Structures are given as structure tokens and as C-alpha cells.
Amino acid sequence: MVEAVIRQKKDMKIVSIVLHGNFTDGMAYQENCLPYYQKKVFGADVVIVAGQYSLKTGSNESVVNAPGEYTCFNGLRLIRIANAKGKIGRKLAYMPALYDVLEQEHPDYIFAHLIQSVSIKDVVRYKKKYPEVKVFGDSHADYINSAHGWLSQKILHGIIWKYLLKRSEAYFEKIYGVLPARVCFLKEMYGLSDDKIDLLLMGAEDELIDYKQRAAIRKKIRENLNLREDDFVIITGGKIDERKNFKVLVDAIDPFKDKNVKLLVFGKPDDKMQVYMDEIKRKDYIRNLGWIDSRRMYEYFHASDLCAFPGTHSVIWEQAVGYGLPGVFRHWDGIEHIDLRGNMRFLYNDSVSELTDILKEIIYSRETYEKMKTRAEDVSIEFHYSTLATKSLGGNAEGDT
């Protein structure tokens, strides 16, 4: 943990740059949430700079937006700038106008999201000219989502990004991996120095969690879904594809169907999983909520007793932990950070019987469940974006000095 103290000056300016991929306004991704909470925590002027690409709501389809200035859903100013044309330009994530925008905005802090980008050279160029600016960055790449083929592993990551990041690391205060596996990737793939890399968790938008109204919201939602107060409600969701092992979860809960165990499902299934969702829609212990936004997701967390994610990782894992919901999660190497000594249980394979046994232990032992619930609520603050925003710029915020 970085122990430096940030002494905020008047009119503190932060430029948050999304260097690679899509920036989709209104989503609950880290590049959306972290700038907002940096503004909230530090009282700073925060500007988001991103390329032209966003995702169509509820899908992985890209949309191309016109360059220009916009006001985001969360009230922050967004400057969209043109991406370099062509497949190579997009793959290398180059935004030719970035340096000019930095000169125009003249930030005190730069936070560069998804640093695998040729445009990182313009961040370094700006730092060289204005050495007083503090530069931080993050990476979302790991061995699960990146560096799969020979060309990607050996050329794109092994040569291009490694060369750019090794030359750039001296100009960063910190480069964060957003999962432990992604910290390892920064070190192993790019050879970055231990003193330059650290873990910065993804998390929950604590401003959206209405703990004071939790009981009332829980009661209302359960009534609307025809759920009794003594039902044990498990929630899961996100992008529903085969890798999320949703079928394993349904099959594991099926033995409880004559009991008071219910399953809430939210999110958008892909085409294959939509067929399966249609097949199981008559199961009376399942409530399919469809796609919901972040605020409604936290409301449905209020109505739930346990979360279960038996497949690949999603940012919803951290959102559930940040809410304070006990859970069962599929174990993956380098994604053990959600285990805070008692708040959750890991599932170590794709076995229906293993998951059923874990659920039986939790559901049928009130003592086991209450210990998990208490621990989950106690540690949730570690995953709040108001906590993470402080670490993101190197330490603890103080008032004006």
C-alpha cells in the first residue's frame, strides 16, 4: 500500500485517459467509476479523454462516436478524440490528438486506463515537459483475456507493448493491475519493476448502495417477485455465456426445488444461452430479471442472501463483495483477492455436486451463513470506489493546504 499523502491544492485537475478499447457512458466499468469517485473524494476537476468507440447497450457491438465534448451520465466532462484509421491504428490504440488535449487541459494528475497503447508516448512526452505532473496508469490484461495466439503473445505483447512500457515506466508513479493476475502479467510479460507496479481493485459504487433503506427495498422487491421473507435467495448475473457456467448453478440448485431456495438471474444471455434460458423459464424457483443497470443491481442485492458465480470472472464479483454480499465464486489463479478470510467460498471445478455440497453447507447451517454474512459486511469497504479512488492517486486525501 502506498503511504504517500495527497495534499490537494485549489483547482486540482485530473485527466483520466481511456487509452485502449471502448468507453461507454453510463456503464459501471472501472474507467467510468474511478474518475467520478476521484472527483468526489478529492473535490477535483476531472475530465475523461477517450477515443471514438463505445459499446451498444447490452451487447459487445462497437459504436463509432463523433469527436467532440460531451457531458457524461455522471456529470463529468468527456472529450472524445479521433482514433487512428484502419485496423492497425485501432489495434495499436493510437489517438493522434491526445498530446494537444493534454496541453489544453494542463492536468496536475493523469490517470491512464488500459495502458497498452502507442499513445502512451504522448503521456510520457507531456510528463517530460511538465515533470511536476503525477502520472498513474492501470492494466486490465492477463493470461485469460490476452496474449492467446503467437502473434499476440510474442509480437504485440512480447515486443511492442513491452518495449513501450519498459521505456515509459520511469515516468509513472504507479502502474496498477486491477486483479492480482494482472499485476503478475505486468511483471512477467513486460518485465516492469516491483516498485512501479501495485494492485488497484475494481469495486462497488458505494454511493448507489442505499443501506438505510435496505430492509424496505428488500421487502418490496421480494413482494414484487412473489418471494417470501423466509426464502433463501441466491443471485447471479452479468454477460451470460457458456463460460459463466450458469447451467452448473441451475443444476446445483435444482435439488432444493422443493425447499425455499430461489435464484435471481440478471444480464443478457448470448444466443446459445438464450436457448437454454427459454428452456428453463418455467422453473418456479428462477426469476429472470433481464438486463438491469448498476443502481437496480444493488437493489436486487438487498433482496438476496448469497451471490454465486461458478464461471469466469466479471467485475460484478467485486461489486457484490463491495456491496457486502457473501458468495460462492469459481477459483482462478490470480483472482483470490475477493477472499477476505470468511466472506466467501471458492468452487474449485465445474462439478455440480461440489457446488451443491457447498450450498447445502451454507443454507442448512445458520451459524455458517451468519459468519459469512457478518464478515462480508465488515470487509465490504475495502471494495468501495471511494476507498479505491484514494489509493488510485497514491495515498490518502487531505483538505486544501
Secondary structure, DSSP 4 states (H G I P E B T S, - for coil): ---EEE-PPTT-EEEEEE-SS---TT--SHHHHHHHHHHHHH--EEEEEE-SEEE-TTSS-EEE--SEEEE-TTS-EEEE-PPPSHHHHHHTT--TTHHHHHHHH--SEEEEES--STTHHHHHHHHHH-TTSEEEEEE---TTTS--SHIIIIIIIIIIIHHHHHHHGGG-SEEEESSHHHHHHHHHHH---GGGEEE----B-GGG--GGGHHHHHHHHHHHTT--TT-EEEEEESSB-GGGTHHHHHHHHGGGTTTTEEEEEES-B-HHHHHHHHHHTT-TTEEEEES--HHHHHHHHHT-SEEEE-SS--HHHHHHHHHT--EEEE--TT--TT--SSSEEEE-SS-HHHHHHHHHHHHH-HHHHHHHHHHHHHHGGGGBHHHHHHHHTTEEE----
